[in-house]
Amino acid sequence: MDSPTKLKASKPKIDLRYADLVFIGCYFVSGMLDSSAYSAWTCFVSMQTGNTVFLGLGASNQPVDKPFGWLKSLISIFSFIVGSFIFAKVTQGRNLERLTLAVSFAVQALCIIVAAILLETRVVSSAHEVNSSTKTLLLPLVPLFLLAFQAGGQMAASRGCGFNELPTTVLTSVYYDISSDPKLTATPSKNLKRNRRMGAVVAFLVGAIVGGWCYKGSGSLAPALWTSAGLKAAAAVAWSFWRLEGPGALV
């Protein structure tokens, strides 16, 4: 009789063919959320390199018109680290299972939905300005925490599926990998990683453009958040019915 451990280890894994498209879609979400968040709060929810620069500027009280900008960046960095740690630990050993990916993306969607509700109900303002009021300063940190937390989850998912070329939150390393790729000019069928990286760049840029227009048109983060939540929820449903691993599966 098979032991419980062996039965657990034998759980079917997803077929990774076309799974990369989900994570390229995550780049679109990251671009949209980051451009909207920067427009509203002058910080990012995914791109923690930028937030680290803003945190460093805070040591010299810059920019002078946003004295608490460093705090928002610090909260985003901290939340991203917490999200990355929790998602990575909880999904470890089960990264390629349908349920794991579906629940992961459902939680990410829920985080964005809660943030959107806080904005729609005006519990938190989308306004760029802050004043000396403790309430005005601290309340935006709640949705900021949720958005950065879920960004860690999508990165944990992409790494867990083995798509290291698609970290879903940054482009600097992607730009380097594209430009240094010895097979840069190979046909599409001969260089899948290059295709994914280029798709990531386009998706992030388009997402940033869409997010910027959404914020400019509405003066609120909410449209970008609801769109992102819908995409994450759709991904969760897709993972629930994803084709399982079989002959010819992508490695």
Buried (B, 14 or more C-beta within 10 A) or exposed (E): EEEEEEEEEEBEBBBBBEBBBBBBBBBBBBBBBBBBBBBBBBBBBBBBEBBBEBBEBBEEEBEEEBBBBBBBBBBBBBBBBBBBEBBBEBBEEBBBBBEBBBBBBBBBBBBBBBBBBBBBEEEBBBEEEBEEEEEBBEBBBBBBBBBBBBBBBBBBBBBBBBBEBBBBBBBEEBEEBBEEBEEEEEEEEEBEBBBBBBBBBBBBBBBBEBBBBBBEEEBBBBBBBBBBBBBBBBBBEBBBEBEEBEEEEEE
